[in-house]
Amino acid sequence: MNTKEQKIFFTALYNSYSRYITSLIYRKTSDIHLSEELTHDVFVKIMENRAIFRIPPCLQKKYLHKCAKNRLVDHYRSMSRLPPCDTVSDTSFIPYMGGKALESCYIEGEILMTLHDTLLRKINSEEQYVIRKKFFDNERTTAICRKSQISRYRFRRILRKATEKVKEELAPYF
C-alpha cells in the first residue's frame, strides 16, 4: 500500500470511527475537550504505528477500542491518579454530541440530574447492581449472572424493570 492509499484509508478510518472513540472516552472522562484530545492522540499513535493497515477490516473497531482504552490508562497514569471505579457515571447513558448549543447543555444537565435521582431513589439495590455492571462496567450478561448467581431470565426481568423506571422518569425530555 503506497502512501497515497494509506492516507485515503486512514482518512476514511478516522471519519468512520473518530466519533465512536470520542464517545467511548467521553463516557469515562465526562470532559468533551479531553475526550477529543485523547481521540486525536489515539489516531496519531495508530498512524505512527501503521499496524492498522495489517489488521483485517472486521477487527479494526476492536483494535481502535483497545487503543482508546490504553490511551485513557496512560492519561490517568500520567496524572498519577486512577479514575473512580465504584462511582456510577450518569453520562454513560447519553451519547457524545459535538457542537452542542447552550440550551442543549442545560437540558442535558437536567436529564443527568433526573437520571441520577432515579438511580438513587427509585431503583432498588439489585437493579442498581445490574445496571451498573451492564451499562457502566460493560460486563456481559453471562458474567453478571454468574457473579450474582441469578438466572438469565431473572437478569432480563430485573434489567427490563429498571430500564422502564429510567425511561418513565426521562420521558418528559424526549
URKA-V640321 format. One record per residue. N is the residue number from 1. PSI is psi as a letter, one per 40 degrees, with the letter a starting at -180 (999 if undefined). NEAR is the number of other C-alpha atoms within 12 Angstrom. Layout:
n:N psi:PSI near:NEAR
n:N psi:PSI near:NEAR
This chain:
n:1 psi:h near:12
n:2 psi:i near:9
n:3 psi:d near:12
n:4 psi:d near:10
n:5 psi:d near:12
n:6 psi:d near:21
n:7 psi:d near:16
n:8 psi:d near:15
n:9 psi:d near:21
n:10 psi:d near:26
n:11 psi:d near:17
n:12 psi:d near:14
n:13 psi:d near:25
n:14 psi:d near:28
n:15 psi:d near:16
n:16 psi:d near:17
n:17 psi:e near:25
n:18 psi:d near:32
n:19 psi:d near:27
n:20 psi:d near:26
n:21 psi:d near:38
n:22 psi:d near:39
n:23 psi:d near:32
n:24 psi:d near:38
n:25 psi:d near:40
n:26 psi:d near:34
n:27 psi:d near:33
n:28 psi:d near:37
n:29 psi:d near:30
n:30 psi:f near:26
n:31 psi:h near:20
n:32 psi:d near:27
n:33 psi:d near:19
n:34 psi:d near:23
n:35 psi:d near:32
n:36 psi:d near:30
n:37 psi:d near:23
n:38 psi:d near:34
n:39 psi:d near:34
n:40 psi:d near:27
n:41 psi:d near:28
n:42 psi:d near:34
n:43 psi:d near:34
n:44 psi:d near:22
n:45 psi:d near:19
n:46 psi:d near:29
n:47 psi:d near:23
n:48 psi:d near:14
n:49 psi:d near:13
n:50 psi:e near:18
n:51 psi:d near:19
n:52 psi:d near:28
n:53 psi:d near:24
n:54 psi:e near:16
n:55 psi:h near:15
n:56 psi:i near:12
n:57 psi:d near:14
n:58 psi:e near:11
n:59 psi:e near:15
n:60 psi:d near:22
n:61 psi:d near:23
n:62 psi:d near:18
n:63 psi:d near:25
n:64 psi:d near:37
n:65 psi:d near:26
n:66 psi:d near:19
n:67 psi:d near:30
n:68 psi:d near:37
n:69 psi:d near:28
n:70 psi:d near:21
n:71 psi:d near:31
n:72 psi:d near:34
n:73 psi:d near:22
n:74 psi:d near:19
n:75 psi:d near:25
n:76 psi:d near:19
n:77 psi:d near:13
n:78 psi:d near:12
n:79 psi:e near:11
n:80 psi:f near:10
n:81 psi:i near:13
n:82 psi:i near:16
n:83 psi:i near:22
n:84 psi:h near:14
n:85 psi:d near:14
n:86 psi:e near:12
n:87 psi:i near:19
n:88 psi:h near:29
n:89 psi:h near:27
n:90 psi:e near:31
n:91 psi:e near:31
n:92 psi:d near:27
n:93 psi:d near:31
n:94 psi:h near:24
n:95 psi:i near:22
n:96 psi:h near:30
n:97 psi:h near:23
n:98 psi:i near:19
n:99 psi:f near:12
n:100 psi:i near:13
n:101 psi:i near:11
n:102 psi:d near:10
n:103 psi:d near:11
n:104 psi:d near:17
n:105 psi:d near:18
n:106 psi:d near:14
n:107 psi:d near:19
n:108 psi:d near:25
n:109 psi:d near:18
n:110 psi:d near:21
n:111 psi:d near:26
n:112 psi:d near:28
n:113 psi:d near:22
n:114 psi:d near:27
n:115 psi:d near:32
n:116 psi:d near:25
n:117 psi:d near:19
n:118 psi:d near:25
n:119 psi:d near:33
n:120 psi:d near:23
n:121 psi:d near:18
n:122 psi:e near:23
n:123 psi:h near:27
n:124 psi:i near:18
n:125 psi:d near:15
n:126 psi:d near:24
n:127 psi:d near:31
n:128 psi:d near:29
n:129 psi:d near:28
n:130 psi:d near:40
n:131 psi:d near:38
n:132 psi:d near:31
n:133 psi:d near:28
n:134 psi:d near:28
n:135 psi:d near:26
n:136 psi:d near:26
n:137 psi:e near:23
n:138 psi:f near:19
n:139 psi:i near:18
n:140 psi:i near:19
n:141 psi:d near:27
n:142 psi:d near:21
n:143 psi:d near:19
n:144 psi:d near:27
n:145 psi:d near:24
n:146 psi:d near:15
n:147 psi:d near:17
n:148 psi:e near:18
n:149 psi:f near:16
n:150 psi:i near:19
n:151 psi:i near:17
n:152 psi:d near:20
n:153 psi:d near:14
n:154 psi:d near:20
n:155 psi:d near:30
n:156 psi:d near:22
n:157 psi:d near:18
n:158 psi:d near:27
n:159 psi:d near:29
n:160 psi:d near:19
n:161 psi:d near:22
n:162 psi:d near:32
n:163 psi:d near:28
n:164 psi:d near:21
n:165 psi:d near:26
n:166 psi:d near:32
n:167 psi:d near:21
n:168 psi:d near:17
n:169 psi:d near:25
n:170 psi:e near:25
n:171 psi:d near:14
n:172 psi:d near:12
n:173 psi:e near:19
n:174 psi:999 near:10
